[in-house]
Amino acid sequence: MAVKKKNVEYRAKLFRNGRSQAIRLPKELRFDEKEKEVRIRREGNCLIVESLDEWPDDFWKLFGGVSDLETPTRRPLEQARDRFNR
């Protein structure tokens, strides 16, 4: 979701949907159509609604992409010493 204007206040309608309460978001604040879920948290008397999509589609392009990282090979654990180093 990209909001172009900062510090603009909008009003939203609350309504009931079955036994749940819902918010009708203004057009300017709507999430992308591909979003099916969001994260909601409370800070004081505010509700913060965030996208679950952690990284925007073009994020990695900013860094020229990411090469495949080599997975470290596991080494067998050494025999555990006994407590008295015998």
N, C-alpha and C positions, 0 to 999 in steps of 0.2 A: 504494500500500500504506500503510495507516495502522496503526501499532503504538501502542496506547493506553498501555501500561505502559513506563516507561523503566527501564533498569538491571536488566532481568529476563534471566536466563541460560536459554537453551534448549539442548537437545542435539538433534542431527540425525544421521540414519543416512546413511552413505556406502554406495553400491552401484555395481556395474558395469552399464552398459547398452551392450551390444556391446563396442566397444573404448574407450568413454568412461567416465569416472567421474562419478557424479551424486550429488546431495544430496537427501534427502527432507526437505522443510521442514516444521516443525511447523505445525499449522493456524493458529496465531496469527501466523505470519510469512509466510504465503502471499501471493503477488502477486495482483492482480486478474485475473480470468479473461481479460480482453482483452489482457493482456500476453503476448506471444509470444516476446520476447527481453529480455534484461537486459544491463547493462554490468557486467563483473567486472574488478577491479583488485586488485593485491597491494600491501599496505603492511606491510613487515616480514614477520611470520609470519601476518598477517591477510589474509583475502580479503574485499573489500568488494563487495557485490552491490547494484546500483542499477537502478532503473527507467530505461528509455530515454525514457519520456514526460517531457519536460522541464517542461511546464507542466500542472498539474492542470486538469481541465475547468472548474472555477469560478474559476480564477486571475484572468482578465480581468474577471470580474464584480465583483471587489473594487475595481476602478478605474472602475467604471461603463461598462465596455466600451471599445473602442478605435475611434475614428472612422477612416474611410479616410484614409490619409495621401496627400498629393499627391505624385506622382512628379515629381522635378525634370526639367525639360526639358534636353536636351543642347544645348550651344552648339557650333557648329563651331570647331575649333581654329584659332587665328590662324596666319597664315603664320609659320613658324619663321624667326627672323632668322639671318643668317649669322653666323659666329663673330666677325667684325670689325665688326659693326654697320654695314655698308655700305648 
